Amino acid sequence: MSLAQSTNFILVEDYLSAELKQSIRHEYVDGQVYAMAGASMNHNRITSNLVRLLGNHLASQACEVFSRDMLLQTSANRYRYPDVVVSCQTQAENELLLSSPMLLVEVMSHSTRKTDKEIKRLEYLQLPSLMEYMLIEQDFVEIEVLRRSQNWQPSYYYLGDEVVFESIGLSLPVLEIYQRVVNRDMERSGF
């Protein structure tokens, strides 16, 4: 079954079975599947930087960092592919599926901003294991972090700031997260 062309209601079980065999990733929302678009160079730079930096920090710990190919169940009828996930769960029954993230990151673009800031935010903040949700702009330098410890009130970070990852005990300069990213803020700063 090709999920990319499906417009009919699809059962969760059929979606999960087919998703393991697909070369294109699909998110599942209330019986409908949506093909995931490709990512820009800046998007890939930011996610690669985070996976490297977080992975190095977590190398000797039980928690792991995963990038955009790990599926996350956000409710009984919704499955998403966050850009970066930190989870401490042990091996799952389904090797594609994460169920208890502590940190989720979405790198936003013009086409995903509304979904990431509104729809996914509502889904993610309902996850009992989640401690932090980070939204990173790729077209300019701005990082928004929502923390359970702060009742999900946003904190914002810009060039010259350090982002605190409370969930894993790490602080990173914003500049390291945006290393090699090409946008107006990075060009103005000379990096």
CYANA upper distance limits for C-alpha pairs under 8 A (distance plus 0.5 A):
  1 MET  CA     18 ALA  CA      7.30
  2 SER  CA      6 SER  CA      7.30
  2 SER  CA     18 ALA  CA      8.31
  2 SER  CA     22 GLN  CA      8.40
  3 LEU  CA     15 TYR  CA      8.20
  3 LEU  CA     18 ALA  CA      7.97
  3 LEU  CA     19 GLU  CA      8.44
  3 LEU  CA     26 HIS  CA      7.98
  3 LEU  CA     33 VAL  CA      7.07
  3 LEU  CA     34 TYR  CA      8.50
  3 LEU  CA     35 ALA  CA      8.35
  4 ALA  CA     24 ILE  CA      8.45
  4 ALA  CA     26 HIS  CA      8.07
  4 ALA  CA     33 VAL  CA      7.88
  4 ALA  CA     34 TYR  CA      7.47
  4 ALA  CA     35 ALA  CA      6.32
  6 SER  CA     32 GLN  CA      8.34
  6 SER  CA     33 VAL  CA      7.70
  7 THR  CA     32 GLN  CA      7.41
  7 THR  CA     33 VAL  CA      8.37
  8 ASN  CA     31 GLY  CA      8.43
  8 ASN  CA     32 GLN  CA      7.55
  9 PHE  CA     31 GLY  CA      5.34
  9 PHE  CA     32 GLN  CA      6.28
 10 ILE  CA     14 ASP  CA      7.07
 10 ILE  CA     15 TYR  CA      7.01
 10 ILE  CA     31 GLY  CA      5.38
 10 ILE  CA     32 GLN  CA      6.71
 10 ILE  CA     33 VAL  CA      8.25
 11 LEU  CA     15 TYR  CA      6.77
 11 LEU  CA     31 GLY  CA      6.59
 12 VAL  CA     16 LEU  CA      6.66
 12 VAL  CA     28 TYR  CA      8.42
 12 VAL  CA     31 GLY  CA      7.48
 12 VAL  CA     77 ASN  CA      7.42
 13 GLU  CA     17 SER  CA      6.64
 14 ASP  CA     18 ALA  CA      6.54
 15 TYR  CA     19 GLU  CA      6.35
 15 TYR  CA     28 TYR  CA      7.96
 15 TYR  CA     33 VAL  CA      8.40
 16 LEU  CA     20 LEU  CA      7.13
 17 SER  CA     21 LYS  CA      7.93
 18 ALA  CA     22 GLN  CA      6.95
 19 GLU  CA     25 ARG  CA      7.45
 19 GLU  CA     26 HIS  CA      7.62
 20 LEU  CA     96 LEU  CA      7.86
 24 ILE  CA     35 ALA  CA      7.27
 24 ILE  CA     36 MET  CA      7.60
 25 ARG  CA     35 ALA  CA      6.46
 25 ARG  CA     36 MET  CA      6.14
 25 ARG  CA     69 ASP  CA      8.24
 26 HIS  CA     33 VAL  CA      6.42
 26 HIS  CA     34 TYR  CA      5.61
 26 HIS  CA     35 ALA  CA      4.83
 26 HIS  CA     36 MET  CA      5.99
 27 GLU  CA     33 VAL  CA      6.06
 27 GLU  CA     34 TYR  CA      5.73
 27 GLU  CA     35 ALA  CA      7.08
 27 GLU  CA     36 MET  CA      7.49
 27 GLU  CA     78 ARG  CA      8.16
 27 GLU  CA     79 TYR  CA      6.11
 27 GLU  CA     80 ARG  CA      5.62
 27 GLU  CA     81 TYR  CA      7.20
 28 TYR  CA     32 GLN  CA      6.20
 28 TYR  CA     33 VAL  CA      5.04
 28 TYR  CA     34 TYR  CA      7.01
 28 TYR  CA     77 ASN  CA      7.74
 28 TYR  CA     78 ARG  CA      5.83
 28 TYR  CA     79 TYR  CA      5.46
 28 TYR  CA     80 ARG  CA      7.30
 29 VAL  CA     33 VAL  CA      6.83
 29 VAL  CA     34 TYR  CA      8.44
 29 VAL  CA     77 ASN  CA      6.58
 29 VAL  CA     78 ARG  CA      5.10
 29 VAL  CA     79 TYR  CA      7.10
 30 ASP  CA     77 ASN  CA      5.47
 30 ASP  CA     78 ARG  CA      6.57
 31 GLY  CA     77 ASN  CA      7.43
 39 ALA  CA     43 HIS  CA      6.37
 39 ALA  CA     44 ASN  CA      7.01
 40 SER  CA     44 ASN  CA      6.75
 41 MET  CA     45 ARG  CA      6.54
 42 ASN  CA     46 ILE  CA      6.68
 42 ASN  CA    138 GLN  CA      6.66
 42 ASN  CA    181 VAL  CA      5.81
 42 ASN  CA    182 VAL  CA      7.21
 43 HIS  CA     47 THR  CA      6.76
 43 HIS  CA    107 VAL  CA      6.82
 43 HIS  CA    108 MET  CA      8.38
 43 HIS  CA    138 GLN  CA      6.72
 44 ASN  CA     48 SER  CA      6.33
 45 ARG  CA     49 ASN  CA      6.49
 45 ARG  CA    178 TYR  CA      8.00
 45 ARG  CA    179 GLN  CA      7.95
 45 ARG  CA    180 ARG  CA      7.39
 45 ARG  CA    181 VAL  CA      6.87
 46 ILE  CA     50 LEU  CA      6.73
 46 ILE  CA    107 VAL  CA      7.99
 46 ILE  CA    138 GLN  CA      8.17
 46 ILE  CA    177 ILE  CA      6.45
 46 ILE  CA    178 TYR  CA      6.35
 46 ILE  CA    179 GLN  CA      7.97
 46 ILE  CA    181 VAL  CA      7.69
 47 THR  CA     51 VAL  CA      6.55
 47 THR  CA     67 SER  CA      7.77
 47 THR  CA     83 ASP  CA      7.20
 47 THR  CA     84 VAL  CA      7.19
 47 THR  CA    107 VAL  CA      7.90
 48 SER  CA     52 ARG  CA      6.59
 49 ASN  CA     53 LEU  CA      6.54
 49 ASN  CA    176 GLU  CA      7.80
 49 ASN  CA    177 ILE  CA      6.20
 49 ASN  CA    178 TYR  CA      8.00
 49 ASN  CA    179 GLN  CA      7.65
 50 LEU  CA     54 LEU  CA      6.21
 50 LEU  CA     55 GLY  CA      8.36
 50 LEU  CA     84 VAL  CA      8.13
 50 LEU  CA    177 ILE  CA      6.66
 51 VAL  CA     55 GLY  CA      6.04
 51 VAL  CA     65 VAL  CA      6.81
 51 VAL  CA     66 PHE  CA      7.52
 51 VAL  CA     67 SER  CA      7.30
 51 VAL  CA     84 VAL  CA      7.55
 52 ARG  CA     56 ASN  CA      6.50
 53 LEU  CA     57 HIS  CA      6.90
 54 LEU  CA     58 LEU  CA      6.64
 54 LEU  CA     65 VAL  CA      7.13
 55 GLY  CA     59 ALA  CA      6.31
 55 GLY  CA     64 GLU  CA      7.34
 55 GLY  CA     65 VAL  CA      6.25
 57 HIS  CA    170 LEU  CA      8.06
 58 LEU  CA     62 ALA  CA      8.00
 58 LEU  CA     63 CYS  CA      6.83
 58 LEU  CA     64 GLU  CA      6.89
 58 LEU  CA     65 VAL  CA      8.20
 58 LEU  CA    168 ILE  CA      8.48
 59 ALA  CA     64 GLU  CA      8.26
 62 ALA  CA     88 CYS  CA      6.53
 63 CYS  CA     86 VAL  CA      7.20
 63 CYS  CA     87 SER  CA      5.99
 63 CYS  CA     88 CYS  CA      4.54
 63 CYS  CA     89 GLN  CA      7.86
 64 GLU  CA     86 VAL  CA      6.05
 64 GLU  CA     87 SER  CA      6.12
 64 GLU  CA     88 CYS  CA      6.75
 65 VAL  CA     84 VAL  CA      7.50
 65 VAL  CA     85 VAL  CA      6.12
 65 VAL  CA     86 VAL  CA      4.94
 65 VAL  CA     87 SER  CA      7.13
 66 PHE  CA     70 MET  CA      7.17
 66 PHE  CA     84 VAL  CA      6.19
 66 PHE  CA     85 VAL  CA      5.60
 66 PHE  CA     86 VAL  CA      6.81
 67 SER  CA     82 PRO  CA      7.96
 67 SER  CA     83 ASP  CA      5.99
 67 SER  CA     84 VAL  CA      5.00
 67 SER  CA     85 VAL  CA      6.82
 68 ARG  CA     81 TYR  CA      6.18
 68 ARG  CA     82 PRO  CA      6.09
 68 ARG  CA     83 ASP  CA      4.77
 68 ARG  CA     84 VAL  CA      6.42
 68 ARG  CA     85 VAL  CA      8.48
 69 ASP  CA     81 TYR  CA      6.96
 69 ASP  CA     83 ASP  CA      8.46
 69 ASP  CA     96 LEU  CA      8.26
 70 MET  CA     81 TYR  CA      6.49
 70 MET  CA     82 PRO  CA      7.96
 70 MET  CA     96 LEU  CA      6.10
 70 MET  CA     97 LEU  CA      6.58
 70 MET  CA     98 LEU  CA      7.13
 71 LEU  CA     79 TYR  CA      6.97
 71 LEU  CA     80 ARG  CA      6.19
 71 LEU  CA     81 TYR  CA      5.43
 71 LEU  CA     82 PRO  CA      8.02
 71 LEU  CA     96 LEU  CA      6.30
 71 LEU  CA     97 LEU  CA      5.23
 71 LEU  CA     98 LEU  CA      6.44
 72 LEU  CA     79 TYR  CA      5.96
 72 LEU  CA     80 ARG  CA      5.65
 72 LEU  CA     81 TYR  CA      6.58
 72 LEU  CA     82 PRO  CA      7.85
 72 LEU  CA     97 LEU  CA      6.26
 72 LEU  CA     98 LEU  CA      5.42
 72 LEU  CA     99 SER  CA      6.41
 73 GLN  CA     78 ARG  CA      6.51
 73 GLN  CA     79 TYR  CA      4.96
 73 GLN  CA     80 ARG  CA      6.95
 73 GLN  CA     97 LEU  CA      7.76
 73 GLN  CA     98 LEU  CA      7.37
 73 GLN  CA     99 SER  CA      6.40
 74 THR  CA     78 ARG  CA      6.03
 74 THR  CA     79 TYR  CA      6.32
 74 THR  CA     80 ARG  CA      7.54
 74 THR  CA     99 SER  CA      8.42
 74 THR  CA    123 GLU  CA      6.42
 74 THR  CA    124 TYR  CA      6.91
 74 THR  CA    126 GLN  CA      8.39
 74 THR  CA    127 LEU  CA      7.27
 75 SER  CA     79 TYR  CA      7.79
 75 SER  CA    123 GLU  CA      7.99
 82 PRO  CA    104 LEU  CA      7.14
 82 PRO  CA    105 VAL  CA      6.89
 82 PRO  CA    106 GLU  CA      6.43
 83 ASP  CA    104 LEU  CA      8.19
 83 ASP  CA    105 VAL  CA      6.28
 83 ASP  CA    106 GLU  CA      5.64
 83 ASP  CA    107 VAL  CA      7.07
 84 VAL  CA    104 LEU  CA      6.40
 84 VAL  CA    105 VAL  CA      5.45
 84 VAL  CA    106 GLU  CA      7.29
 85 VAL  CA    101 PRO  CA      6.91
 85 VAL  CA    102 MET  CA      8.18
 85 VAL  CA    103 LEU  CA      6.23
 85 VAL  CA    104 LEU  CA      5.27
 85 VAL  CA    105 VAL  CA      6.91
 86 VAL  CA    101 PRO  CA      6.27
 86 VAL  CA    102 MET  CA      6.36
 86 VAL  CA    103 LEU  CA      5.53
 86 VAL  CA    104 LEU  CA      7.15
 87 SER  CA     98 LEU  CA      8.28
 87 SER  CA    100 SER  CA      6.83
 87 SER  CA    101 PRO  CA      4.96
 87 SER  CA    102 MET  CA      6.11
 87 SER  CA    103 LEU  CA      7.60
 88 CYS  CA    100 SER  CA      8.09
 88 CYS  CA    101 PRO  CA      7.75
 88 CYS  CA    102 MET  CA      8.13
 89 GLN  CA     98 LEU  CA      8.32
 89 GLN  CA     99 SER  CA      8.29
 89 GLN  CA    100 SER  CA      6.99
 89 GLN  CA    101 PRO  CA      8.36
 91 GLN  CA     95 GLU  CA      7.69
 92 ALA  CA     97 LEU  CA      7.44
 92 ALA  CA     98 LEU  CA      7.63
100 SER  CA    127 LEU  CA      8.03
100 SER  CA    128 PRO  CA      8.23
100 SER  CA    129 SER  CA      5.88
100 SER  CA    130 LEU  CA      7.71
101 PRO  CA    129 SER  CA      6.40
101 PRO  CA    130 LEU  CA      6.09
102 MET  CA    129 SER  CA      5.95
102 MET  CA    130 LEU  CA      4.65
102 MET  CA    131 MET  CA      5.57
102 MET  CA    132 GLU  CA      7.02
102 MET  CA    167 SER  CA      7.15
103 LEU  CA    130 LEU  CA      6.49
103 LEU  CA    131 MET  CA      6.53
103 LEU  CA    132 GLU  CA      5.40
103 LEU  CA    133 TYR  CA      6.42
103 LEU  CA    134 MET  CA      8.24
103 LEU  CA    167 SER  CA      7.32
104 LEU  CA    130 LEU  CA      8.13
104 LEU  CA    132 GLU  CA      7.01
104 LEU  CA    133 TYR  CA      5.45
104 LEU  CA    134 MET  CA      6.72
105 VAL  CA    133 TYR  CA      6.44
105 VAL  CA    134 MET  CA      5.17
105 VAL  CA    135 LEU  CA      6.37
105 VAL  CA    136 ILE  CA      7.97
106 GLU  CA    116 ASP  CA      7.26
106 GLU  CA    134 MET  CA      6.91
106 GLU  CA    135 LEU  CA      5.58
106 GLU  CA    136 ILE  CA      6.80
107 VAL  CA    135 LEU  CA      6.44
107 VAL  CA    136 ILE  CA      5.19
107 VAL  CA    137 GLU  CA      6.47
107 VAL  CA    138 GLN  CA      7.09
108 MET  CA    112 THR  CA      6.21
108 MET  CA    113 ARG  CA      5.67
108 MET  CA    116 ASP  CA      7.46
108 MET  CA    135 LEU  CA      7.27
108 MET  CA    136 ILE  CA      6.36
108 MET  CA    137 GLU  CA      5.55
108 MET  CA    138 GLN  CA      6.68
109 SER  CA    113 ARG  CA      6.14
109 SER  CA    137 GLU  CA      7.20
109 SER  CA    138 GLN  CA      6.81
109 SER  CA    139 ASP  CA      7.52
112 THR  CA    116 ASP  CA      6.50
113 ARG  CA    117 LYS  CA      6.40
114 LYS  CA    118 GLU  CA      6.29
114 LYS  CA    119 ILE  CA      7.93
115 THR  CA    119 ILE  CA      5.46
115 THR  CA    120 LYS  CA      6.42
116 ASP  CA    120 LYS  CA      5.53
116 ASP  CA    121 ARG  CA      6.62
116 ASP  CA    135 LEU  CA      8.10
117 LYS  CA    121 ARG  CA      6.05
117 LYS  CA    135 LEU  CA      8.10
118 GLU  CA    122 LEU  CA      6.80
119 ILE  CA    123 GLU  CA      7.03
120 LYS  CA    124 TYR  CA      6.38
121 ARG  CA    125 LEU  CA      6.48
121 ARG  CA    133 TYR  CA      8.38
122 LEU  CA    126 GLN  CA      7.20
123 GLU  CA    127 LEU  CA      7.78
124 TYR  CA    130 LEU  CA      7.90
124 TYR  CA    133 TYR  CA      8.16
125 LEU  CA    130 LEU  CA      7.39
125 LEU  CA    133 TYR  CA      8.23
125 LEU  CA    152 TRP  CA      8.36
130 LEU  CA    148 ARG  CA      7.99
131 MET  CA    147 ARG  CA      6.24
131 MET  CA    148 ARG  CA      5.64
131 MET  CA    149 SER  CA      7.88
131 MET  CA    167 SER  CA      6.51
132 GLU  CA    145 VAL  CA      7.30
132 GLU  CA    146 LEU  CA      6.11
132 GLU  CA    147 ARG  CA      5.00
132 GLU  CA    148 ARG  CA      6.86
132 GLU  CA    165 PHE  CA      8.21
132 GLU  CA    166 GLU  CA      8.21
132 GLU  CA    167 SER  CA      7.23
133 TYR  CA    145 VAL  CA      6.23
133 TYR  CA    146 LEU  CA      5.64
133 TYR  CA    147 ARG  CA      7.06
134 MET  CA    143 ILE  CA      7.46
134 MET  CA    144 GLU  CA      6.17
134 MET  CA    145 VAL  CA      4.93
134 MET  CA    146 LEU  CA      6.87
135 LEU  CA    143 ILE  CA      6.28
135 LEU  CA    144 GLU  CA      5.60
135 LEU  CA    145 VAL  CA      6.91
136 ILE  CA    141 VAL  CA      8.37
136 ILE  CA    142 GLU  CA      6.69
136 ILE  CA    143 ILE  CA      5.11
136 ILE  CA    144 GLU  CA      6.97
137 GLU  CA    141 VAL  CA      6.67
137 GLU  CA    142 GLU  CA      6.04
137 GLU  CA    143 ILE  CA      6.91
138 GLN  CA    181 VAL  CA      8.29
138 GLN  CA    183 ASN  CA      7.98
139 ASP  CA    183 ASN  CA      6.09
139 ASP  CA    184 ARG  CA      7.96
140 PHE  CA    183 ASN  CA      6.27
140 PHE  CA    184 ARG  CA      6.75
140 PHE  CA    185 ASP  CA      6.11
140 PHE  CA    186 MET  CA      8.19
141 VAL  CA    158 TYR  CA      6.43
141 VAL  CA    159 LEU  CA      7.22
141 VAL  CA    178 TYR  CA      8.16
141 VAL  CA    183 ASN  CA      8.45
141 VAL  CA    185 ASP  CA      6.47
141 VAL  CA    186 MET  CA      7.83
142 GLU  CA    156 TYR  CA      7.37
142 GLU  CA    157 TYR  CA      6.35
142 GLU  CA    158 TYR  CA      5.71
142 GLU  CA    159 LEU  CA      8.42
143 ILE  CA    156 TYR  CA      6.09
143 ILE  CA    157 TYR  CA      5.55
143 ILE  CA    158 TYR  CA      7.13
144 GLU  CA    154 PRO  CA      6.65
144 GLU  CA    155 SER  CA      6.15
144 GLU  CA    156 TYR  CA      5.12
144 GLU  CA    157 TYR  CA      7.03
145 VAL  CA    154 PRO  CA      5.98
145 VAL  CA    155 SER  CA      5.73
145 VAL  CA    156 TYR  CA      6.93
146 LEU  CA    150 GLN  CA      7.99
146 LEU  CA    152 TRP  CA      5.27
146 LEU  CA    153 GLN  CA      6.18
146 LEU  CA    154 PRO  CA      5.17
146 LEU  CA    155 SER  CA      6.98
147 ARG  CA    151 ASN  CA      6.99
147 ARG  CA    152 TRP  CA      5.35
147 ARG  CA    153 GLN  CA      7.32
147 ARG  CA    154 PRO  CA      7.89
148 ARG  CA    152 TRP  CA      5.64
157 TYR  CA    161 ASP  CA      6.32
157 TYR  CA    162 GLU  CA      7.66
157 TYR  CA    163 VAL  CA      7.02
157 TYR  CA    174 VAL  CA      7.62
158 TYR  CA    174 VAL  CA      6.89
159 LEU  CA    173 PRO  CA      8.45
159 LEU  CA    174 VAL  CA      6.13
159 LEU  CA    175 LEU  CA      6.55
160 GLY  CA    173 PRO  CA      7.54
160 GLY  CA    174 VAL  CA      7.16
160 GLY  CA    175 LEU  CA      7.59
161 ASP  CA    173 PRO  CA      6.45
161 ASP  CA    174 VAL  CA      6.32
162 GLU  CA    171 SER  CA      6.60
162 GLU  CA    172 LEU  CA      5.72
162 GLU  CA    173 PRO  CA      4.64
162 GLU  CA    174 VAL  CA      6.12
163 VAL  CA    171 SER  CA      5.92
163 VAL  CA    172 LEU  CA      5.74
163 VAL  CA    173 PRO  CA      6.63
163 VAL  CA    174 VAL  CA      6.86
164 VAL  CA    169 GLY  CA      8.09
164 VAL  CA    170 LEU  CA      6.46
164 VAL  CA    171 SER  CA      4.85
164 VAL  CA    172 LEU  CA      7.12
165 PHE  CA    169 GLY  CA      6.33
165 PHE  CA    170 LEU  CA      5.58
165 PHE  CA    171 SER  CA      6.40
166 GLU  CA    170 LEU  CA      7.21
172 LEU  CA    176 GLU  CA      7.32
172 LEU  CA    177 ILE  CA      7.98
173 PRO  CA    177 ILE  CA      7.48
174 VAL  CA    178 TYR  CA      6.91
175 LEU  CA    179 GLN  CA      6.40
179 GLN  CA    191 PHE  CA      8.47
180 ARG  CA    191 PHE  CA      8.26
181 VAL  CA    186 MET  CA      7.53
182 VAL  CA    186 MET  CA      6.72
182 VAL  CA    187 GLU  CA      7.29
183 ASN  CA    187 GLU  CA      6.65
184 ARG  CA    188 ARG  CA      6.61
185 ASP  CA    189 SER  CA      6.71
186 MET  CA    190 GLY  CA      6.88
186 MET  CA    191 PHE  CA      6.08
187 GLU  CA    191 PHE  CA      6.79
